[in-house]
Amino acid sequence: MQKLDPRATPPRNDPAAPPRAGFLATLRAVLWSFIGVRRRHDYEHDARSLDPRAIVVAGLLAGLVFVLTLVAVVRLVVGS
């Protein structure tokens, strides 16, 4: 008998599979991960529904915005 891996991605045509999350849901999950606060239930839902490529893109965009915000604040405080 073959054991099923619970972490395996379900087939696309599986009616029990959660629908893929949109980019805003992905961005929200990435922003929550920036502060490190997430409920286990939400994490498990994200693990099933988020696209890894969208996570990478959202993480890069959020990181870029964060760095640019820090640079702007430092320039404002220093006054140059």
N, C-alpha and C positions, 0 to 999 in steps of 0.2 A: 504494500500500500504506500502511496506517495504522500509525504507530508507537505502541506502548503505553508509557505512562508507568509506570516501575517503582514510583513512589511512590503511584500511584493505589490506592484501596481496592478490593480484589477484591469481586465480588458476594457476597452472603450465602450463596447456594446453591452456591458454588464449593467442591468438596471439598478443594482444595489450600490454601484460606484457613485460617489458624490460628484457633482458637476465640477468642472475645472473653474477655479477662482479667476476673477478678472484682475486686471492690473491694479486697480485701486485696493482690492482686498490683499493682493500681494504686497503692495507698498505699505499698507497698514501693518501687516505681519512683520515686515522688515523694520519699520519704525519701532514697533514693540520690542523687537530683538535688540535694537540699539540701547534701550534702557534696561533690558534684561528682565522684564516682568511679563510673564505669560502664564495663564492657567493651563494645566495639563490637558484638559479637554480641548481647548482652543489649539494647542500645539499639535495634538493628534489629528484634529480636523485639518489643520494646515498641511501636515505631512502627507495627508491623503489627497488634498485638492490643489496644492500649489505646483506650478510648473518650475522646475529648477532653473531654466533659462530666464524666466521672468524674475525669479528671486535674485539672480546675478545682476540683471539690468537694474532692478529697483535698488539693490544694495549699492551699486556704483553711483546711481543718480543721487541717492540719499547721502552717500559719503561725500560726493562732490558739493552738494548744497551745504553740508555741514562744514566742510573745509572753507568754502567761500564765505560762509557766515562768520566763521572765526577770523578770517583775514579782514573782513569788513569791520568787525568789532575792534580788532587790534588797531587798524588804521584810524578808526574814529577816536579811540582812547589816546593813542600816541599823538594824533593830530598832524600826521604828515600826508 
